[in-house]
Amino acid sequence: MTVPIFTYLGGRSCEFCFFFHIFCGSVVINMPRSARLDAPGVLHHVMGRGIEKRKIFLNDEDRSDFVERLAKLAQDGSMDIYAWALLPNHFHLLCKTKNQPLSAGMRRLLTGYAVNFNKRHRRHGHLFQNRYKSIVCQEKRYLLTLVRYIHLNPLRAGLTRTLRELDHYSWSGHKALVGNSESAWQSTEYVLSFYGNNGNRRKEYRDFIAKGRTLGRRPELVGGGLVRSLGGWSEVLSKRSRGMKQASDQRILGDSDFVEETTANCNDFVKNNLRISRPQMDINELAQRVCTKYNLTPVELCAGSRRHDGVKARRAFSWIAVRELGFSGADVARFLGVTNSCITRFVSAGIKPDVDDLVNQL
């Protein structure tokens, strides 16, 4: 069944028919894939992998075909390309969209490449694993870090043994940035403009790359979300303890202000699915407010009573605790003395309980 999920920033509707299932007791919840965020002038970190982790580049002819198609996207004004790297079973790309959505450019790149790849190697079927992954990135905060992360991939993967070999590796954008190749389509001047004066820019860039060798795989740079954007759980917990509200989204790598700015023109579906880390209300305080609304005592709320008001109160309590305050279903189940599947039924019910007045008090 195909279900309309999301309207792009430009107003175009898109439909997805792929769902994954989460089984909780006897309840099956259909969860749609997150829709992409797409608009002109947005910086994207794009990743694509081979199906079943198979190789998508078997020889230099494959790699040349992919790079030529990538160059055409830059040359026709579809995007500016700041960094890229080809590895045997996946690729990385850092680009900024210009005169067309990212989805249009990636469709041209990946579909055309896959068709030619299948012809060259006499194969059939899908080449890439599902759809590509794209993360919207805050340029001022992450541009240089992402350029370094992407261009160190061949070294981390063992395709080159030293930084000197990486300087001459033909299948990443690093070679052009250190001046060992000419790639007029790659936005080298923009990247190098962040490194000193004209005489030392390439050296400063290379020094910056060299310092990144000891930083490891940097998993925080291949996704968005609150934990990654703030730099780890310690920062998340620190801000929560100070009552600071942070907006986050798994498709965005950036601070709270950037998330809100990026999603300002999204439709209500996208806004409602942003993960907003509110000041954490104590679960006991929430219970007291729910009891006041439904004229119950805390004992009655947690006693498992089948009274109509008791069931309504537990449903409201569960909805707010999980969906608004971010408590886990297991935490709420323990507090109420019910099963996890009971909380799942409350939270996944198609009809939202009448809790707007309580939510406005958070």
Secondary structure, 3 states (H helix, E strand, C coil): CCEEEEECCCCCEEEECCEEEEEECCEEEEEECCCCCCCCCCEEEEEEEEHHHCCCCCCHHHHHHHHHHHHHHHHCCCEEEEEEEEECCEEEEEEEECCCCHHHHHHHHHHHHHHHHHHHHCCCCCCECCCCEEEEECHHHHHHHHHHHHHCHHHHCCCCCCHHHHCCCCCECHHHHCCCCCCCCCCHHHHHCCCCCCCCHHHHHHHHHHHHHHHCCCHHHCCCCHHHHHCCHHHHHHHHHCCCCEEECCCEECCHHHHHHHCCCCCHHHHHCCEEECCCCCHHHHHHHHHHHHCCCHHHHHCCCCCHHHHHHHHHHHHHHHHHCCCCHHHHHHHHCCCHHHHHHHHHCCCCCCCHHHHCCC
